[in-house]
Protein backbone atom coordinates (compact mmCIF):
# COMPACT_ATOMS: atom_id res chain seq x y z
CA UNK A 1 0.00 0.00 0.00
CA UNK A 2 1.41 3.40 -0.94
CA UNK A 3 2.37 5.76 1.94
CA UNK A 4 -0.50 8.18 1.32
CA UNK A 5 -3.10 5.43 1.62
CA UNK A 6 -1.31 3.90 4.59
CA UNK A 7 -1.70 7.23 6.39
CA UNK A 8 -5.27 7.73 5.19
CA UNK A 9 -6.46 4.43 6.66
CA UNK A 10 -3.98 4.20 9.53
CA UNK A 11 -6.59 4.05 12.31
CA UNK A 12 -8.56 1.37 10.54
CA UNK A 13 -5.54 -0.83 9.81
CA UNK A 14 -4.64 -0.70 13.51
CA UNK A 15 -7.75 -2.81 14.04
CA UNK A 16 -6.19 -6.26 13.92
CA UNK A 17 -9.05 -8.04 12.13
CA UNK A 18 -8.51 -5.74 9.13
CA UNK A 19 -4.83 -4.77 9.18
CA UNK A 20 -3.04 -3.79 6.00
CA UNK A 21 -4.00 -6.99 4.20
CA UNK A 22 -7.70 -6.44 4.86
CA UNK A 23 -7.43 -2.78 3.91
CA UNK A 24 -5.87 -3.72 0.59
CA UNK A 25 -8.81 -6.05 -0.05
CA UNK A 26 -11.19 -3.18 0.72
CA UNK A 27 -9.40 -0.89 -1.72
CA UNK A 28 -9.82 -3.54 -4.40
CA UNK A 29 -13.42 -4.36 -3.45
CA UNK A 30 -16.77 -3.29 -4.86
CA UNK A 31 -20.45 -3.36 -3.91
CA UNK A 32 -23.79 -2.28 -5.34
CA UNK A 33 -26.30 -0.34 -3.23
CA UNK A 34 -29.99 -0.31 -4.12
CA UNK A 35 -31.71 2.75 -2.65
CA UNK A 36 -30.04 5.85 -1.25
CA UNK A 37 -32.38 7.17 1.42
CA UNK A 38 -32.04 7.11 5.19
CA UNK A 39 -30.35 3.71 5.24
CA UNK A 40 -28.41 3.94 1.99
CA UNK A 41 -26.82 7.33 2.64
CA UNK A 42 -25.38 6.19 5.97
CA UNK A 43 -24.13 2.87 4.63
CA UNK A 44 -22.61 4.44 1.52
CA UNK A 45 -20.74 7.12 3.46
CA UNK A 46 -19.30 4.63 5.95
CA UNK A 47 -18.12 2.25 3.23
CA UNK A 48 -16.58 4.94 1.06
CA UNK A 49 -14.78 6.48 4.04
CA UNK A 50 -13.53 2.99 4.95
CA UNK A 51 -11.90 2.66 1.53
CA UNK A 52 -14.23 0.45 -0.50
CA UNK A 53 -12.86 0.91 -4.00
CA UNK A 54 -16.02 0.95 -6.10
CA UNK A 55 -19.64 1.59 -5.22
CA UNK A 56 -22.58 1.58 -7.61
CA UNK A 57 -25.67 3.40 -6.30
CA UNK A 58 -29.06 2.71 -7.90
CA UNK A 59 -31.91 5.02 -6.92
CA UNK A 60 -35.08 6.13 -8.71
CA UNK A 61 -35.93 9.13 -6.52
CA UNK A 62 -34.99 12.79 -6.13
CA UNK A 63 -34.04 14.84 -3.06
CA UNK A 64 -36.82 16.64 -1.20
CA UNK A 65 -36.73 18.89 1.84
CA UNK A 66 -38.36 16.23 4.02
CA UNK A 67 -35.44 13.87 3.28
CA UNK A 68 -32.83 16.01 5.03
CA UNK A 69 -33.86 15.03 8.57
CA UNK A 70 -32.45 11.53 8.05
CA UNK A 71 -30.69 11.21 4.67
CA UNK A 72 -27.26 12.32 5.72
CA UNK A 73 -25.54 12.76 2.35
CA UNK A 74 -27.89 15.46 1.12
CA UNK A 75 -28.06 19.23 1.62
CA UNK A 76 -30.71 21.90 1.17
CA UNK A 77 -29.26 22.85 -2.22
CA UNK A 78 -29.89 19.30 -3.47
CA UNK A 79 -33.55 19.62 -2.50
CA UNK A 80 -33.86 23.07 -4.10
CA UNK A 81 -32.45 21.69 -7.35
CA UNK A 82 -34.52 18.47 -7.18
CA UNK A 83 -31.37 16.46 -7.83
CA UNK A 84 -31.75 12.72 -8.25
CA UNK A 85 -30.46 11.04 -5.10
CA UNK A 86 -28.02 8.86 -7.04
CA UNK A 87 -26.40 11.94 -8.60
CA UNK A 88 -26.29 13.95 -5.36
CA UNK A 89 -24.82 10.95 -3.53
CA UNK A 90 -22.18 10.39 -6.22
CA UNK A 91 -21.01 13.99 -5.95
CA UNK A 92 -20.93 14.04 -2.14
CA UNK A 93 -19.18 10.69 -1.83
CA UNK A 94 -16.53 11.68 -4.34
CA UNK A 95 -15.79 14.77 -2.25
CA UNK A 96 -15.32 12.49 0.77
CA UNK A 97 -12.95 10.08 -0.96
CA UNK A 98 -11.63 10.94 -4.40
CA UNK A 99 -9.86 7.56 -4.58
CA UNK A 100 -13.17 5.68 -4.69
CA UNK A 101 -15.04 5.06 -7.92
CA UNK A 102 -18.66 6.09 -7.38
CA UNK A 103 -21.28 5.35 -9.99
CA UNK A 104 -24.73 6.88 -9.49
CA UNK A 105 -27.47 5.35 -11.64
CA UNK A 106 -30.86 7.08 -11.80
CA UNK A 107 -33.12 4.10 -12.33
CA UNK A 108 -35.83 1.99 -10.79
CA UNK A 109 -34.67 -1.57 -10.07
CA UNK A 110 -37.22 -3.76 -11.81
CA UNK A 111 -37.40 -7.30 -13.15
CA UNK A 112 -36.22 -6.24 -16.60
CA UNK A 113 -32.94 -4.65 -15.40
CA UNK A 114 -32.16 -6.29 -12.06
CA UNK A 115 -29.71 -8.91 -13.31
CA UNK A 116 -27.87 -6.39 -15.50
CA UNK A 117 -27.56 -3.74 -12.77
CA UNK A 118 -26.58 -6.12 -9.96
CA UNK A 119 -24.16 -8.36 -11.86
CA UNK A 120 -20.41 -7.89 -11.55
CA UNK A 121 -20.42 -7.03 -7.84
CA UNK A 122 -19.64 -9.50 -5.04
CA UNK A 123 -22.10 -7.93 -2.58
CA UNK A 124 -25.53 -6.30 -2.80
CA UNK A 125 -26.67 -3.78 -0.18
CA UNK A 126 -30.33 -3.00 0.49
CA UNK A 127 -31.24 0.63 1.11
CA UNK A 128 -34.80 0.37 -0.22
CA UNK A 129 -38.14 1.23 1.34
CA UNK A 130 -40.57 -1.43 0.05
CA UNK A 131 -40.84 -5.20 0.10
CA UNK A 132 -41.54 -5.61 -3.61
CA UNK A 133 -38.05 -4.31 -4.42
CA UNK A 134 -36.45 -6.25 -1.57
CA UNK A 135 -38.00 -9.50 -2.74
CA UNK A 136 -36.81 -8.70 -6.26
CA UNK A 137 -33.28 -8.22 -4.87
CA UNK A 138 -33.66 -11.53 -3.04
CA UNK A 139 -34.65 -13.34 -6.24
CA UNK A 140 -31.83 -11.74 -8.23
CA UNK A 141 -29.23 -12.45 -5.53
CA UNK A 142 -30.18 -16.14 -5.38
CA UNK A 143 -30.26 -16.36 -9.19
CA UNK A 144 -26.78 -14.79 -9.38
CA UNK A 145 -25.43 -16.60 -6.30
CA UNK A 146 -24.56 -13.32 -4.56
CA UNK A 147 -24.81 -12.44 -0.87
CA UNK A 148 -26.85 -9.40 0.11
CA UNK A 149 -27.61 -7.48 3.28
CA UNK A 150 -31.24 -6.62 4.01
CA UNK A 151 -32.09 -3.59 6.16
CA UNK A 152 -35.26 -1.78 7.18
CA UNK A 153 -36.11 1.04 9.58
CA UNK A 154 -39.33 2.70 10.69
CA UNK A 155 -40.18 4.73 13.77
CA UNK A 156 -37.47 4.01 16.32
CA UNK A 157 -36.96 0.45 15.09
CA UNK A 158 -34.55 -1.12 12.62
CA UNK A 159 -33.44 -4.57 11.54
CA UNK A 160 -30.84 -6.16 9.30
CA UNK A 161 -30.05 -9.64 8.05
CA UNK A 162 -27.03 -10.85 6.06
CA UNK A 163 -28.25 -13.33 3.47
CA UNK A 164 -25.90 -15.81 1.79
CA UNK A 165 -27.61 -17.99 -0.82
CA UNK A 166 -27.16 -21.66 -0.03
CA UNK A 167 -25.88 -20.96 3.50
CA UNK A 168 -28.57 -18.96 5.29
CA UNK A 169 -32.28 -18.41 5.09
CA UNK A 170 -33.35 -15.89 2.45
CA UNK A 171 -35.83 -13.03 2.66
CA UNK A 172 -38.59 -15.18 1.19
CA UNK A 173 -37.97 -17.72 3.99
CA UNK A 174 -38.48 -14.88 6.47
CA UNK A 175 -41.46 -13.11 4.93
CA UNK A 176 -43.38 -15.73 2.97
CA UNK A 177 -43.42 -18.64 5.42
CA UNK A 178 -46.26 -19.35 7.83
CA UNK A 179 -43.89 -19.53 10.79
CA UNK A 180 -42.87 -17.02 13.47
CA UNK A 181 -42.40 -14.12 11.03
CA UNK A 182 -45.11 -12.77 8.75
CA UNK A 183 -44.77 -10.09 6.12
CA UNK A 184 -47.60 -8.14 7.76
CA UNK A 185 -45.40 -7.75 10.85
CA UNK A 186 -43.01 -5.60 8.80
CA UNK A 187 -45.44 -3.45 6.79
CA UNK A 188 -45.58 -0.31 8.91
CA UNK A 189 -44.00 2.53 6.93
CA UNK A 190 -42.40 5.92 7.41
CA UNK A 191 -45.65 7.37 6.14
CA UNK A 192 -47.66 5.88 9.00
CA UNK A 193 -45.16 5.74 11.85
CA UNK A 194 -42.50 8.31 10.95
CA UNK A 195 -38.82 7.58 11.46
CA UNK A 196 -35.99 8.69 13.73
CA UNK A 197 -32.69 9.34 12.01
CA UNK A 198 -31.00 7.57 14.92
CA UNK A 199 -32.78 4.28 14.13
CA UNK A 200 -31.74 4.41 10.49
CA UNK A 201 -28.16 5.34 11.40
CA UNK A 202 -27.75 2.53 13.92
CA UNK A 203 -29.06 -0.23 11.69
CA UNK A 204 -27.19 1.05 8.62
CA UNK A 205 -23.99 1.11 10.69
CA UNK A 206 -24.51 -2.56 11.52
CA UNK A 207 -25.17 -3.26 7.85
CA UNK A 208 -21.96 -1.50 6.80
CA UNK A 209 -19.99 -3.41 9.46
CA UNK A 210 -21.24 -6.67 7.93
CA UNK A 211 -20.20 -5.38 4.51
CA UNK A 212 -16.70 -4.55 5.80
CA UNK A 213 -16.36 -8.04 7.24
CA UNK A 214 -17.29 -9.57 3.91
CA UNK A 215 -15.21 -7.30 1.70
CA UNK A 216 -12.09 -7.42 3.91
CA UNK A 217 -11.99 -11.22 3.89
CA UNK A 218 -13.46 -11.78 7.37
CA UNK A 219 -16.45 -13.82 6.30
CA UNK A 220 -16.30 -16.12 9.32
CA UNK A 221 -17.25 -13.09 11.42
CA UNK A 222 -20.52 -12.50 9.54
CA UNK A 223 -23.70 -12.66 11.59
CA UNK A 224 -26.19 -15.33 10.51
CA UNK A 225 -29.01 -13.96 12.66
CA UNK A 226 -31.69 -11.32 12.15
CA UNK A 227 -30.56 -8.31 14.22
CA UNK A 228 -33.05 -5.73 15.42
CA UNK A 229 -32.91 -2.67 17.63
CA UNK A 230 -35.26 -0.09 19.05
CA UNK A 231 -33.31 3.02 19.95
CA UNK A 232 -36.23 4.54 21.87
CA UNK A 233 -37.06 1.49 23.97
CA UNK A 234 -33.38 0.55 24.45
CA UNK A 235 -33.83 -2.94 23.06
CA UNK A 236 -31.37 -4.95 20.98
CA UNK A 237 -32.14 -8.48 19.85
CA UNK A 238 -30.90 -11.16 17.49
CA UNK A 239 -32.98 -14.10 16.29
CA UNK A 240 -32.00 -17.17 14.34
CA UNK A 241 -33.95 -17.54 11.09
CA UNK A 242 -34.27 -21.11 9.86
CA UNK A 243 -34.34 -21.92 6.19
CA UNK A 244 -37.77 -22.84 4.91
CA UNK A 245 -37.42 -26.32 3.37
CA UNK A 246 -40.16 -25.47 0.87
CA UNK A 247 -39.08 -21.88 0.13
CA UNK A 248 -40.22 -20.89 -3.35
CA UNK A 249 -37.01 -18.84 -3.90
CA UNK A 250 -33.92 -20.46 -2.37
CA UNK A 251 -35.17 -24.06 -2.52
CA UNK A 252 -37.44 -24.30 -5.56
CA UNK A 253 -35.82 -21.36 -7.40
CA UNK A 254 -39.22 -19.97 -8.33
CA UNK A 255 -38.28 -16.33 -8.98
CA UNK A 256 -41.71 -14.71 -9.22
CA UNK A 257 -40.37 -11.19 -8.65
CA UNK A 258 -37.43 -11.55 -11.02
CA UNK A 259 -39.72 -13.00 -13.68
CA UNK A 260 -41.97 -9.94 -13.42
CA UNK A 261 -44.98 -11.73 -11.99
CA UNK A 262 -45.17 -9.44 -8.93
CA UNK A 263 -44.46 -5.85 -9.90
CA UNK A 264 -47.32 -3.67 -8.60
CA UNK A 265 -47.32 0.11 -8.47
CA UNK A 266 -45.19 1.15 -5.51
CA UNK A 267 -46.43 3.64 -2.92
CA UNK A 268 -43.27 5.42 -1.86
CA UNK A 269 -42.11 5.82 1.74
CA UNK A 270 -42.85 9.13 3.42
CA UNK A 271 -45.01 10.61 0.63
CA UNK A 272 -48.58 10.24 -0.54
CA UNK A 273 -47.37 9.16 -3.97
CA UNK A 274 -47.61 6.52 -6.68
CA UNK A 275 -44.89 5.71 -9.18
CA UNK A 276 -45.90 4.94 -12.75
CA UNK A 277 -43.64 2.51 -14.62
CA UNK A 278 -43.43 3.26 -18.35
CA UNK A 279 -40.07 1.74 -19.12
CA UNK A 280 -40.59 1.06 -22.82
CA UNK A 281 -40.27 4.73 -23.75
CA UNK A 282 -37.76 7.55 -23.48
CA UNK A 283 -38.91 11.12 -22.95
CA UNK A 284 -37.40 14.33 -24.30
CA UNK A 285 -37.81 16.49 -21.20
CA UNK A 286 -37.13 19.74 -23.08
CA UNK A 287 -39.86 18.97 -25.59
CA UNK A 288 -42.23 17.87 -22.81
CA UNK A 289 -41.56 21.13 -20.97
CA UNK A 290 -42.41 23.15 -24.08
CA UNK A 291 -45.60 21.18 -24.53
CA UNK A 292 -46.74 21.61 -20.94
CA UNK A 293 -45.84 25.27 -20.56
CA UNK A 294 -48.95 26.22 -22.49
CA UNK A 295 -51.09 24.73 -19.73
CA UNK A 296 -48.94 25.15 -16.62
CA UNK A 297 -46.75 27.98 -15.40
CA UNK A 298 -44.99 26.18 -12.54
CA UNK A 299 -42.66 23.84 -14.43
CA UNK A 300 -39.17 23.04 -13.14
CA UNK A 301 -36.68 21.02 -15.15
CA UNK A 302 -33.07 19.89 -14.92
CA UNK A 303 -31.05 17.36 -16.89
CA UNK A 304 -32.65 14.46 -15.06
CA UNK A 305 -36.30 15.24 -14.40
CA UNK A 306 -39.22 17.59 -14.92
CA UNK A 307 -41.61 18.64 -12.17
CA UNK A 308 -45.01 20.24 -12.76
CA UNK A 309 -47.84 21.16 -10.38
CA UNK A 310 -51.23 19.82 -11.47
CA UNK A 311 -53.32 20.91 -8.46
CA UNK A 312 -54.00 19.15 -6.20
CA UNK A 313 -51.28 16.83 -7.53
CA UNK A 314 -47.64 17.20 -8.48
CA UNK A 315 -45.97 15.18 -11.22
CA UNK A 316 -42.25 14.44 -11.42
CA UNK A 317 -41.31 12.88 -14.74
CA UNK A 318 -37.99 11.17 -15.52
CA UNK A 319 -36.34 10.78 -18.91
CA UNK A 320 -36.72 6.99 -18.79
CA UNK A 321 -40.52 7.36 -18.87
CA UNK A 322 -41.20 6.94 -15.16
CA UNK A 323 -43.29 9.42 -13.23
CA UNK A 324 -44.01 10.02 -9.56
CA UNK A 325 -47.51 11.35 -8.95
CA UNK A 326 -47.70 13.08 -5.58
CA UNK A 327 -51.02 13.67 -3.85
CA UNK A 328 -52.67 10.29 -4.34
CA UNK A 329 -52.26 6.65 -3.39
CA UNK A 330 -54.65 5.47 -6.10
CA UNK A 331 -52.81 3.93 -9.09
CA UNK A 332 -55.85 4.57 -11.30
CA UNK A 333 -55.73 8.32 -10.57
CA UNK A 334 -51.96 8.38 -11.15
CA UNK A 335 -52.19 6.58 -14.48
CA UNK A 336 -55.02 8.84 -15.61
CA UNK A 337 -52.90 11.94 -14.92
CA UNK A 338 -49.93 10.38 -16.70
CA UNK A 339 -51.97 9.53 -19.78
CA UNK A 340 -53.58 12.99 -19.83
CA UNK A 341 -50.41 15.06 -19.62
CA UNK A 342 -47.54 12.79 -20.68
CA UNK A 343 -49.31 10.54 -23.15
CA UNK A 344 -50.60 6.99 -23.26
C-alpha positions in Angstrom: 0.0 0.0 0.0 1.4 3.4 -0.9 2.4 5.8 1.9 -0.5 8.2 1.3 -3.1 5.4 1.6 -1.3 3.9 4.6 -1.7 7.2 6.4 -5.3 7.7 5.2 -6.5 4.4 6.7 -4.0 4.2 9.5 -6.6 4.1 12.3 -8.6 1.4 10.5 -5.5 -0.8 9.8 -4.6 -0.7 13.5 -7.8 -2.8 14.0 -6.2 -6.3 13.9 -9.0 -8.0 12.1 -8.5 -5.7 9.1 -4.8 -4.8 9.2 -3.0 -3.8 6.0 -4.0 -7.0 4.2 -7.7 -6.4 4.9 -7.4 -2.8 3.9 -5.9 -3.7 0.6 -8.8 -6.0 0.0 -11.2 -3.2 0.7 -9.4 -0.9 -1.7 -9.8 -3.5 -4.4 -13.4 -4.4 -3.5 -16.8 -3.3 -4.9 -20.4 -3.4 -3.9 -23.8 -2.3 -5.3 -26.3 -0.3 -3.2 -30.0 -0.3 -4.1 -31.7 2.7 -2.6 -30.0 5.8 -1.3 -32.4 7.2 1.4 -32.0 7.1 5.2 -30.3 3.7 5.2 -28.4 3.9 2.0 -26.8 7.3 2.6 -25.4 6.2 6.0 -24.1 2.9 4.6 -22.6 4.4 1.5 -20.7 7.1 3.5 -19.3 4.6 6.0 -18.1 2.2 3.2 -16.6 4.9 1.1 -14.8 6.5 4.0 -13.5 3.0 4.9 -11.9 2.7 1.5 -14.2 0.4 -0.5 -12.9 0.9 -4.0 -16.0 1.0 -6.1 -19.6 1.6 -5.2 -22.6 1.6 -7.6 -25.7 3.4 -6.3 -29.1 2.7 -7.9 -31.9 5.0 -6.9 -35.1 6.1 -8.7 -35.9 9.1 -6.5 -35.0 12.8 -6.1 -34.0 14.8 -3.1 -36.8 16.6 -1.2 -36.7 18.9 1.8 -38.4 16.2 4.0 -35.4 13.9 3.3 -32.8 16.0 5.0 -33.9 15.0 8.6 -32.5 11.5 8.0 -30.7 11.2 4.7 -27.3 12.3 5.7 -25.5 12.8 2.3 -27.9 15.5 1.1 -28.1 19.2 1.6 -30.7 21.9 1.2 -29.3 22.9 -2.2 -29.9 19.3 -3.5 -33.6 19.6 -2.5 -33.9 23.1 -4.1 -32.4 21.7 -7.4 -34.5 18.5 -7.2 -31.4 16.5 -7.8 -31.8 12.7 -8.3 -30.5 11.0 -5.1 -28.0 8.9 -7.0 -26.4 11.9 -8.6 -26.3 14.0 -5.4 -24.8 11.0 -3.5 -22.2 10.4 -6.2 -21.0 14.0 -5.9 -20.9 14.0 -2.1 -19.2 10.7 -1.8 -16.5 11.7 -4.3 -15.8 14.8 -2.3 -15.3 12.5 0.8 -13.0 10.1 -1.0 -11.6 10.9 -4.4 -9.9 7.6 -4.6 -13.2 5.7 -4.7 -15.0 5.1 -7.9 -18.7 6.1 -7.4 -21.3 5.4 -10.0 -24.7 6.9 -9.5 -27.5 5.3 -11.6 -30.9 7.1 -11.8 -33.1 4.1 -12.3 -35.8 2.0 -10.8 -34.7 -1.6 -10.1 -37.2 -3.8 -11.8 -37.4 -7.3 -13.1 -36.2 -6.2 -16.6 -32.9 -4.6 -15.4 -32.2 -6.3 -12.1 -29.7 -8.9 -13.3 -27.9 -6.4 -15.5 -27.6 -3.7 -12.8 -26.6 -6.1 -10.0 -24.2 -8.4 -11.9 -20.4 -7.9 -11.5 -20.4 -7.0 -7.8 -19.6 -9.5 -5.0 -22.1 -7.9 -2.6 -25.5 -6.3 -2.8 -26.7 -3.8 -0.2 -30.3 -3.0 0.5 -31.2 0.6 1.1 -34.8 0.4 -0.2 -38.1 1.2 1.3 -40.6 -1.4 0.1 -40.8 -5.2 0.1 -41.5 -5.6 -3.6 -38.1 -4.3 -4.4 -36.4 -6.2 -1.6 -38.0 -9.5 -2.7 -36.8 -8.7 -6.3 -33.3 -8.2 -4.9 -33.7 -11.5 -3.0 -34.7 -13.3 -6.2 -31.8 -11.7 -8.2 -29.2 -12.5 -5.5 -30.2 -16.1 -5.4 -30.3 -16.4 -9.2 -26.8 -14.8 -9.4 -25.4 -16.6 -6.3 -24.6 -13.3 -4.6 -24.8 -12.4 -0.9 -26.8 -9.4 0.1 -27.6 -7.5 3.3 -31.2 -6.6 4.0 -32.1 -3.6 6.2 -35.3 -1.8 7.2 -36.1 1.0 9.6 -39.3 2.7 10.7 -40.2 4.7 13.8 -37.5 4.0 16.3 -37.0 0.4 15.1 -34.6 -1.1 12.6 -33.4 -4.6 11.5 -30.8 -6.2 9.3 -30.1 -9.6 8.0 -27.0 -10.9 6.1 -28.3 -13.3 3.5 -25.9 -15.8 1.8 -27.6 -18.0 -0.8 -27.2 -21.7 0.0 -25.9 -21.0 3.5 -28.6 -19.0 5.3 -32.3 -18.4 5.1 -33.3 -15.9 2.4 -35.8 -13.0 2.7 -38.6 -15.2 1.2 -38.0 -17.7 4.0 -38.5 -14.9 6.5 -41.5 -13.1 4.9 -43.4 -15.7 3.0 -43.4 -18.6 5.4 -46.3 -19.3 7.8 -43.9 -19.5 10.8 -42.9 -17.0 13.5 -42.4 -14.1 11.0 -45.1 -12.8 8.7 -44.8 -10.1 6.1 -47.6 -8.1 7.8 -45.4 -7.7 10.9 -43.0 -5.6 8.8 -45.4 -3.5 6.8 -45.6 -0.3 8.9 -44.0 2.5 6.9 -42.4 5.9 7.4 -45.7 7.4 6.1 -47.7 5.9 9.0 -45.2 5.7 11.8 -42.5 8.3 10.9 -38.8 7.6 11.5 -36.0 8.7 13.7 -32.7 9.3 12.0 -31.0 7.6 14.9 -32.8 4.3 14.1 -31.7 4.4 10.5 -28.2 5.3 11.4 -27.7 2.5 13.9 -29.1 -0.2 11.7 -27.2 1.1 8.6 -24.0 1.1 10.7 -24.5 -2.6 11.5 -25.2 -3.3 7.8 -22.0 -1.5 6.8 -20.0 -3.4 9.5 -21.2 -6.7 7.9 -20.2 -5.4 4.5 -16.7 -4.5 5.8 -16.4 -8.0 7.2 -17.3 -9.6 3.9 -15.2 -7.3 1.7 -12.1 -7.4 3.9 -12.0 -11.2 3.9 -13.5 -11.8 7.4 -16.4 -13.8 6.3 -16.3 -16.1 9.3 -17.3 -13.1 11.4 -20.5 -12.5 9.5 -23.7 -12.7 11.6 -26.2 -15.3 10.5 -29.0 -14.0 12.7 -31.7 -11.3 12.2 -30.6 -8.3 14.2 -33.1 -5.7 15.4 -32.9 -2.7 17.6 -35.3 -0.1 19.1 -33.3 3.0 19.9 -36.2 4.5 21.9 -37.1 1.5 24.0 -33.4 0.6 24.5 -33.8 -2.9 23.1 -31.4 -4.9 21.0 -32.1 -8.5 19.8 -30.9 -11.2 17.5 -33.0 -14.1 16.3 -32.0 -17.2 14.3 -34.0 -17.5 11.1 -34.3 -21.1 9.9 -34.3 -21.9 6.2 -37.8 -22.8 4.9 -37.4 -26.3 3.4 -40.2 -25.5 0.9 -39.1 -21.9 0.1 -40.2 -20.9 -3.3 -37.0 -18.8 -3.9 -33.9 -20.5 -2.4 -35.2 -24.1 -2.5 -37.4 -24.3 -5.6 -35.8 -21.4 -7.4 -39.2 -20.0 -8.3 -38.3 -16.3 -9.0 -41.7 -14.7 -9.2 -40.4 -11.2 -8.7 -37.4 -11.5 -11.0 -39.7 -13.0 -13.7 -42.0 -9.9 -13.4 -45.0 -11.7 -12.0 -45.2 -9.4 -8.9 -44.5 -5.8 -9.9 -47.3 -3.7 -8.6 -47.3 0.1 -8.5 -45.2 1.1 -5.5 -46.4 3.6 -2.9 -43.3 5.4 -1.9 -42.1 5.8 1.7 -42.9 9.1 3.4 -45.0 10.6 0.6 -48.6 10.2 -0.5 -47.4 9.2 -4.0 -47.6 6.5 -6.7 -44.9 5.7 -9.2 -45.9 4.9 -12.7 -43.6 2.5 -14.6 -43.4 3.3 -18.3 -40.1 1.7 -19.1 -40.6 1.1 -22.8 -40.3 4.7 -23.7 -37.8 7.6 -23.5 -38.9 11.1 -23.0 -37.4 14.3 -24.3 -37.8 16.5 -21.2 -37.1 19.7 -23.1 -39.9 19.0 -25.6 -42.2 17.9 -22.8 -41.6 21.1 -21.0 -42.4 23.1 -24.1 -45.6 21.2 -24.5 -46.7 21.6 -20.9 -45.8 25.3 -20.6 -49.0 26.2 -22.5 -51.1 24.7 -19.7 -48.9 25.2 -16.6 -46.7 28.0 -15.4 -45.0 26.2 -12.5 -42.7 23.8 -14.4 -39.2 23.0 -13.1 -36.7 21.0 -15.1 -33.1 19.9 -14.9 -31.0 17.4 -16.9 -32.6 14.5 -15.1 -36.3 15.2 -14.4 -39.2 17.6 -14.9 -41.6 18.6 -12.2 -45.0 20.2 -12.8 -47.8 21.2 -10.4 -51.2 19.8 -11.5 -53.3 20.9 -8.5 -54.0 19.1 -6.2 -51.3 16.8 -7.5 -47.6 17.2 -8.5 -46.0 15.2 -11.2 -42.3 14.4 -11.4 -41.3 12.9 -14.7 -38.0 11.2 -15.5 -36.3 10.8 -18.9 -36.7 7.0 -18.8 -40.5 7.4 -18.9 -41.2 6.9 -15.2 -43.3 9.4 -13.2 -44.0 10.0 -9.6 -47.5 11.3 -9.0 -47.7 13.1 -5.6 -51.0 13.7 -3.8 -52.7 10.3 -4.3 -52.3 6.6 -3.4 -54.7 5.5 -6.1 -52.8 3.9 -9.1 -55.8 4.6 -11.3 -55.7 8.3 -10.6 -52.0 8.4 -11.2 -52.2 6.6 -14.5 -55.0 8.8 -15.6 -52.9 11.9 -14.9 -49.9 10.4 -16.7 -52.0 9.5 -19.8 -53.6 13.0 -19.8 -50.4 15.1 -19.6 -47.5 12.8 -20.7 -49.3 10.5 -23.1 -50.6 7.0 -23.3 
